[in-house]
Amino acid sequence: MGVLDDIVAGVREDLELRQADVSLDTLKERCRHVDPALDPMPVFRGPGVSVIAEVKRSSPSKGALASIDDPAELAGQYEAGGAAVISVLTEQRRFSGTLEDLVRVRARVDVPVLRKDFIVTAYQLFEARAAGADLALLIVAALSDTELVGLVERAESIGLTPLVEAHTAEEVQRAVDAGARLIGINNRSLQTLEVDPTTFARLAPSIPDGIVRVAESGVRGPRDVIELARAGADVVLVGEALVTGRDPRSGVADLVAAGAHPAVHRS
Ligand SMILES: O=P(O)(O)OC[C@@H](O)[C@@H](O)c1c[nH]c2ccccc12
């Protein structure tokens, strides 16, 4: 069993417990009382490379990265540094995140918030929206075509912008066919956990014009942002470098500055 299957199996177990506790109808009711979702697409489509800054305590590949006792404070720093969107990992077993982290982040910042998790059922989309999320990650490799199409549609119908993550040309095609407007290329394989920084540049050309391109994982600093901008990235998603760096606010600001004039760098 690959790492992804293993993680999803754990996610499904935890999900069953929550579903026994809170009904789908209750979640739908909560969704009616949260503020309407924010749309990240205008900023993503605007000039420069947007930065999605991630609240990430640990990962299966690296173990503990940062304790992050106050995720809202960290998110506030990211926002002050110019992050377009805050990503919050809510997976518990491998990434030490919770939905409560997302609720706290949402209460602090004014920019859109992404629920980063292993979403396999509509219930999790309603959970995300009820917690105040504006975007939700959908990982192509974890889903059948029918599931992917259904979750993209469901997300859109409740105001969530799905970020559809692919790792191969075939997965990019499946994301496009599912109607994704926002596609992430993950430089880290969720099967082997290896980062190959050339993955984005290799696959970006297969994403049709008009779809927003997100480069995910392995971004260490401004130079990588310039490289990815040249390769066609509209957005970069960065976790580890920011949570382990000295100052999250200036860390984000440096990435934003590097991506501010991508046309100059684009070959
Ligand atoms: O910490 P990094 O290397 O900057 O990567 C961030 C983000 O891309 C990574 O956390 C991620 C990308 N896709 C995922 C899917 C599930 C969990 C985590 C991820």
The ligand as a MOL file (V3000), in Angstrom:
LIG
                    3D

  0  0  0     0  0            999 V3000
M  V30 BEGIN CTAB
M  V30 COUNTS 19 20 0 0 0
M  V30 BEGIN ATOM
M  V30 1 O 6.1700 22.0930 2.8400 0
M  V30 2 P 6.3300 22.3040 1.3670 0
M  V30 3 O 7.3720 21.4450 0.7390 0
M  V30 4 O 6.5030 23.7850 1.0380 0
M  V30 5 O 4.9440 21.8840 0.6740 0
M  V30 6 C 3.7320 22.5450 0.9480 0
M  V30 7 C 2.5630 21.7910 0.2930 0
M  V30 8 O 2.7540 21.7860 -1.0950 0
M  V30 9 C 2.4350 20.3760 0.8370 0
M  V30 10 O 2.1650 20.4810 2.1900 0
M  V30 11 C 1.3460 19.5610 0.1320 0
M  V30 12 C 1.0260 19.5970 -1.1710 0
M  V30 13 N 0.0000 18.7530 -1.4380 0
M  V30 14 C -0.3420 18.1380 -0.3170 0
M  V30 15 C -1.3510 17.1980 -0.0650 0
M  V30 16 C -1.5180 16.7760 1.1930 0
M  V30 17 C -0.7090 17.2170 2.2310 0
M  V30 18 C 0.2810 18.1540 2.0180 0
M  V30 19 C 0.4810 18.6210 0.7380 0
M  V30 END ATOM
M  V30 BEGIN BOND
M  V30 1 2 1 2
M  V30 2 1 2 3
M  V30 3 1 2 4
M  V30 4 1 2 5
M  V30 5 1 5 6
M  V30 6 1 6 7
M  V30 7 1 7 8
M  V30 8 1 7 9
M  V30 9 1 9 10
M  V30 10 1 9 11
M  V30 11 2 11 12
M  V30 12 1 11 19
M  V30 13 1 12 13
M  V30 14 1 13 14
M  V30 15 1 14 15
M  V30 16 2 14 19
M  V30 17 2 15 16
M  V30 18 1 16 17
M  V30 19 2 17 18
M  V30 20 1 18 19
M  V30 END BOND
M  V30 END CTAB
M  END
